[in-house]
Amino acid sequence: MDALTLFGLASVTAMLVFYAFEDVSAWCILGFAICCALSSVYGFLVPGAWPFGVVEAVWTLIALKRWQKRRLAGKPTA
């Protein structure tokens, strides 16, 4: 197994773990977004896997928006 494959495996595994714990904390949603971004990088580095990179980039944006909504929902209103 080469370094690029290990990078992809690690980023997708971490993405799964953060996704499983999203209800625990908004920071887990941010972790999921970061891992989606890393998976996107992996998709663009692997020859012929650019569609995976695009989909993961979209998931990154969706997760960041969810993280922002969750953080704002947790703040008290004045």
Contact map, one row per residue, 1 for C-alpha under 8 A:
111011000000000000000000000000000000000000000000000000000000000000000000000000
111111000000000000000000000000000000000000000000000000000000000000000000000000
111111100000000000000000000000000000000000000000000000000000000000000000000000
011111110000000000000000000000000000000001000100000000000000000000000000000000
111111111000000000000000000000000000000000000000000000000000000000000000000000
111111111100000000000000000000000000000000000000000000000000000000000000000000
001111111110000000000000000000000000000001000000000000000000000000000000000000
000111111111000000000000000000000000011001000000000000000000000000000000000000
000011111111100000000000000000000000000000000000000000000000000000000000000000
000001111111110000000000000000000000000000000000000000000000000000000000000000
000000111111111000000000000000000011011000000000000000000000000000000000000000
000000011111111100000000000000000011001000000000000000000000000000000000000000
000000001111111110000000000000000000000000000000000000000000000000000000000000
000000000111111111000000000000010010000000000000000000000000000000000000000000
000000000011111111100000000000111011000000000000000000000000000000000000000000
000000000001111111110000000000010000000000000000000000000000000000000000000000
000000000000111111111000000000000000000000000000000000000000000000000000000000
000000000000011111111100000110110000000000000000000000000000000000000000000000
000000000000001111111100000110010000000000000000000000000000000000000000000000
000000000000000111111110000000000000000000000000000000000000000000000000000000
000000000000000011111111100100000000000000000000000000000000000000000000000000
000000000000000001111111111110000000000000000000000000000000000000000000000000
000000000000000000011111110100000000000000000000000000000000000000000000000000
000000000000000000001111110100000000000000000000000000000000000000000000000000
000000000000000000001111111110000000000000000000000000000000000000000000000000
000000000000000000000111111111000000000000000000000000000000000000100110000000
000000000000000000000100111111100000000000000000000000000000000000100000000000
000000000000000001101111111111110000000000000000000000000000000000000000000000
000000000000000001100100111111111000000000000000000000000000001101100000000000
000000000000000000000000011111111100000000000000000000000000001100100000000000
000000000000001001000000001111111110000000000000000000000000000000000000000000
000000000000011101100000000111111111000000000000000000000001001000000000000000
000000000000001000000000000011111111100000000000000000000011101100000000000000
000000000000000000000000000001111111110000000000000000000001000000000000000000
000000000011011000000000000000111111111000000000000000000000000000000000000000
000000000011001000000000000000011111111100000000000000011011000000000000000000
000000000000000000000000000000001111111110000000000000011001000000000000000000
000000010010000000000000000000000111111111000000000000000000000000000000000000
000000010011000000000000000000000011111111100000000010010000000000000000000000
000000000000000000000000000000000001111111110000000111111000000000000000000000
000000000000000000000000000000000000111111111000000010000000000000000000000000
000100110000000000000000000000000000011111111100000010000000000000000000000000
000000000000000000000000000000000000001111111100111111010000000000000000000000
000000000000000000000000000000000000000111111110110110000000000000000000000000
000000000000000000000000000000000000000011111110110000000000000000000000000000
000100000000000000000000000000000000000001111111110000000000000000000000000000
000000000000000000000000000000000000000000011111110000000000000000000000000000
000000000000000000000000000000000000000000000111111000000000000000000000000000
000000000000000000000000000000000000000000111111111110000000000000000000000000
000000000000000000000000000000000000000000111111111111000000000000000000000000
000000000000000000000000000000000000000000100001111111100000000000000000000000
000000000000000000000000000000000000000100110000111111110000000000000000000000
000000000000000000000000000000000000001111110000111111111000000000000000000000
000000000000000000000000000000000000000100100000011111111100000000000000000000
000000000000000000000000000000000000000100000000001111111110000000000000000000
000000000000000000000000000000000001101100100000000111111111000000000000000000
000000000000000000000000000000000001100100000000000011111111100000000000000000
000000000000000000000000000000000000000000000000000001111111110000000000000000
000000000000000000000000000000001001000000000000000000111111111000000000000000
000000000000000000000000000000011101100000000000000000011111111100000000000000
000000000000000000000000000000001000000000000000000000001111111110000000000000
000000000000000000000000000000000000000000000000000000000111111111000000000000
000000000000000000000000000011011000000000000000000000000011111111100000000000
000000000000000000000000000011001000000000000000000000000001111111110000000000
000000000000000000000000000000000000000000000000000000000000111111111000000000
000000000000000000000000000010000000000000000000000000000000011111111100000000
000000000000000000000000011011000000000000000000000000000000001111111110000000
000000000000000000000000000000000000000000000000000000000000000111111111000000
000000000000000000000000000000000000000000000000000000000000000011111111100000
000000000000000000000000010000000000000000000000000000000000000001111111110000
000000000000000000000000010000000000000000000000000000000000000000111111111000
000000000000000000000000000000000000000000000000000000000000000000011111111000
000000000000000000000000000000000000000000000000000000000000000000001111111100
000000000000000000000000000000000000000000000000000000000000000000000111111100
000000000000000000000000000000000000000000000000000000000000000000000011111110
000000000000000000000000000000000000000000000000000000000000000000000000111111
000000000000000000000000000000000000000000000000000000000000000000000000001111
000000000000000000000000000000000000000000000000000000000000000000000000000111
